[in-house]
Amino acid sequence: MGLRVSEVLGLKWRDVDWEGMRLGMRQSYVYGIPGAVKTPASQRWMPLDRSLAEKLRQHQLRSASPVNTEGWIFANPATGKPYWPGRIHEN
């Protein structure tokens, strides 16, 4: 999809438009701090491939946890916050 790591980590479940098959780039997550995306042009809707949508649904079912109160898609179950970029590939 060509997303920055900070944009991927900034994704929340509310950013997934399941009906429209798209992802909303609304925020980033850099060094443990949520914030704005890098540029105004980065705040956009991205098309969501059907196979990726299926993987996200499976991930949502596996990761549903009361710790994840913020609704981050790629949250560390121990903290409820997004993983650090160097650690996300370990899971």
Buried (B, 14 or more C-beta within 10 A) or exposed (E): EEBBBBBBBBBBBEBBEEEEEBBBBBBBBBEEEBEEBBEEEBBEEBEBEEEEBEEBEEEBEEBEEEEBEEEBBBBBEEEBBBBEBEEBEEE
